[in-house]
Amino acid sequence: MSGDNVTPFRPRPKPVAPQRRGGLGFNTHRGKAILVQLLTLAAFALNVFLPAPPWSFLGMGVGVGAFILAYTNRGEGMPWANTHHEHALRTLLIGYSIWLLGSMLSYLSPYLALATLLIHIVTAIWAGLRALIGAVLATMRKPIPNPRGVLV
């Protein structure tokens, strides 16, 4: 009867999945958190270095892959790993939103192409720093202090 002592409308907590071995370490909570941060970093780096339309889809594909990996593992890991997935999701969403708005400036006037380039570079530096700091903290198995923040 002691197992029935649960509030009727509160769901039972989900057990944390055990650590798995094998592969390149990407089956573990730490490996997934590092992979999400590195994919986020790669997505913005590819968009900076390959801006032409046929090759820019490569960066977008890496970004979509990072988003899917972070979204599917968001509630399944350890609490510190969940902060990394939330951090990567927000980095991708905010970064690509600013990137898109900056790209729209070049359609308004050809004179705003320099502003578009500046916005893209600043956004890539911002997202790169966030992802790099997240990767370092994931390597040390430390949570992101403020995963819903805009800075770090």
N, C-alpha and C positions, 0 to 999 in steps of 0.2 A: 504494500500500500504506500510505501514511502516514495515510490516512483510516480505516483499520481498527484503529488503535491506540485502542480504546475498551474499557473494562472490560466484560466480558460481561453483568454483571447491573446495571450502572448505566445508567439511561435517558439518552439524549442530551438535552442541554439544549434547551429550546424557545427558538426565536429570539423576540426582543421584536418585537411588531408595530410597524411604522413609524408615525410621526405622520401623521395624516390632516388635510386642510384642508377648510374649508367648514362650513356649518351655523352654529350659534351657538358653536362651539368645543367642543361636547359630544362630538365625535368623537375628540378628543385625550385623552391620558392625564390631563392637567391638568384638562380640562373634565369628564371623568367623575368625577375625585376631588372636584372642587368641587361637582358636582351631587349626589353621594351625601351629602356633608356637609350641603348645604343642604336636601335632602329629609329627612334625619334631624332637622334643626332644625325644619323645618315640621311634621313628624309630631307631635312633642311639643308644639309651640305650638298646633296645632289641637286636640289632646286637652285642653289646658288651657282654651282659650277656647270650645270647643264640646263640653261634656261630655254633653249630652243624647243619648239613644240614637240618634235618626235621624241626627244630625250627627256623632256620635262615630265613625261608620264611615268618614267622610271622612279623619280623622286616621289611622285604622288602615290604610286603603287607601294613603295616602301612605307610611306606614311599611313596608308590604309591598312597595311599589314600590322604596323605597330598599334594602330587604333584597335583593330580586331583582337590582337593578343592582349592588350591592356584591358579591354572591355570584358572579354570572356574570363579573365583571371582576377577580376576586380574584387570579388567577395570570397574567393576560395583559398587565399593564402594566409600566411601569418599576418598579424596586424601591421607589422612594419612593412611587409611586402605590399599590403593593400594601399598604404600611403604612396608607394612608388607608382602603382598603377593609376591611382587618381591624379598624381602629379603629371604623369606622361599624357593622360587623356586631356588634361587642361592645357598642357603645353601645345599639343597638337591642335586642339580646337581654337585656342586663342591665336596661336601663331599663324595657322592657315587662314583664319578670318582676317587678320591684319594684312597678310600677304595678298589675299584676294582684293581687299579694299585698296591696297596700294597699286595693284595691277589695274584696277579700274580707273585710276588717275590718268594713265597713259592713253586711255580712250577718249578722255575729255579734251585733251589738248596735247599736241606733240611737244610742247614746251615743258610739260610736266614729266617728261621721261627721266630727267635727273632726280626729281623728287621720288619717282617710283623706284629707281635704283637705290636711292638712299633708304627708303622704307624697307626694301627687301634686305639690304645689308644689315640694318639695325635689327630687324626681326630675326634674321638668321643668327646674329650674334647673341641676341636674347635667348632664343630657343636652344642654341648650342650650349650656352653657359648653364641653363637650367638642366638640360639633359646630361651634361658632363658632371655637374654637381650631384645629380640624382644617381648616376652610374657609380660615382665614387662612394656615395653613402650606401648604395645597394651592395657594393663589394664588401663594405664593413658591416653589413646587416644592421644598419641604423635607419630609423624612420625619417621621412622628410618632416622637418619641424612644422611647416604650414603648407600642406599639399594643395589647399584651395587658394593660396595666395597668388599674387601676380608675379612677384619677384622670385625669391628662392623658397 
